[in-house]
């Protein structure tokens, strides 16, 4: 069995407006090929990917880069003390990124223990502390650079320990005043907390779990949850923390805090220009919020700019799906399938598109049923524990029936049959990225075989909320059993599926299920 590779160390005045600052710089350090530690696979790729994102998409200036053999202790200190200290001016912003190994030292003094974190330069022996770079010392030096805004990012494990007393508690977005970008900021993000390992790979090819998630959050605007066209350091940290924490193979929780001379300011990254990257990022952010009017406008703008790009085609697919326009849906899927996709280009992979091309013709007749004449009543219940769930208020999302639920909650459906005949009830889901799946509602087989009897209420399986964003839950009801919904065919069988067939007597009710991000967890 393959082993997991890990890295060791342990103002926004009003929506869309912010105080202008001076120049914006990014400096990156990435080390894969260590002299005296296990090699990593993606640290250099992470540094290059983050550099390219900020330089090519957001217009930052490259302030320095150190990769592999060049990332010595002397060179890293020289980058900070010689290059950056001379280059950075009082109104500037700087992002400093490190990906690689590190170490944590535990000193026992009497009955007390003191933990100190270190970054490991390329040539260092991990057991020779004098060859390592103390993180507290590094942050103290970086914190005295002249920049108005500093964001330090460490992609390494156990980095909560590494911060020690250098990181202060993050105070929370609600306390911020209107001059965020005008106040000084000293913020730090780490890929893991004190006793956790950080994965060197993840779902975004060529990147660690942490950095791949960070890049995806900015590249597609996923981190801009409130939709004001800007991403602050705090929003970015919130997004990364939640996404990394819920990844199925993850045992890490990113951390975020302040250090040094922080004055509750914020580094602000704007998505509000009219470049293609900014438009498609804002479109996706609007889609995740359920703001379909804004989404359609931006998706059309992206399609006019780059009609054959995978990003514009993906946005077109999501728009057509929301409108139940299956001719356009299949057209977009077919065009996307002809493009070799790098992971992370769009939220769907080539395998996802292959599955959709098979699934959609099968489900087309069923999904084309309009909402209406749906007899059962559905109460959505939510809570942190299965035994303590309360009804959610159902309202409207984009002028359609829907509700909002916080990430991390459990939820279930209490379904009642008010009619005088048994009803068979089924659920299909379109998830936040545009994938279809069939969800079994019941753990009681009698409900599958005999249906929900007249006058009876039953609770569904409990479900866990996924990533923040919009889902479409499509419930179907019939007075007779629908065998093709009782045991739908699996795409894994390969080969084309025969169409679903006649849908007479089946009714539908759709709910827009919007998952809201939970609050930022701080150490």
Helices and strands as residue ranges (DSSP letters): E 6-7, E 24-30, H 43-52, I 53-57, E 61-67, G 68-70, H 73-78, I 79-84, H 85-87, E 93-99, E 102-109, E 112-119, G 129-131, E 133-134, H 135-143, E 149-155, H 159-163, G 164-166, E 167-168, G 173-175, G 180-182, E 185-190, E 198-199, H 209-219, E 230-232, H 233-246, E 255-259, E 268-270, H 276-289, H 292-305, H 310-322, H 326-337, H 350-367, E 377-385, E 388-391, E 395-397, E 400-406, E 410-416, E 424-430, E 436-439, H 445-449, E 457-459, E 463-464, E 469-478, H 483-486, G 491-493, E 507-516
